Amino acid sequence: MALSAWIALVDVPPERGCTTFLPGTQHRTGLRPQDLHHEEDLFTMDPSLRWIPRVTVPLRAGDCTFHSGYTGHMALPNRTDQARFAHVTIYMDEAARYSGTEHVVTDPLGLAAGERLDGDSFPRPWD
């Protein structure tokens, strides 16, 4: 299981595209990983998710949110002329292996299924 830290590097109010979470979705089973290239993908997988209450979290520069990798979430559209800058760090078990499933983070790395997630893209903070 992964834990994501989303750190705002600038103020991110709703109109600048802050993150919205779908509480409780981390307990759902049977959903495939969300295709982050298609904003409607989560709701295509499970249309009922469109109607559950959401929590939108505006952040000031330096604020941070943490969420389970299984929590449904999305960024609101940036409706301003200012860029939204953030840093995301994903924490996972040291024994995690690449499943072979396409993902925006792993796609360009040329990994083979079963390979350990290691190297510069997956640093260990204690090394």
Secondary structure, 3 states (H helix, E strand, C coil): CCEEEEEECCCECHHHCCEEEECCHHHCCCCCCCCCCCCCHHHHHCHHHHHCCCEEECECCCCEEEEECCCEEEECCCCCCCCCCEEEEEECCCCCECCCCCCCCCHHHCCCCCCECCCCCCCCCCC
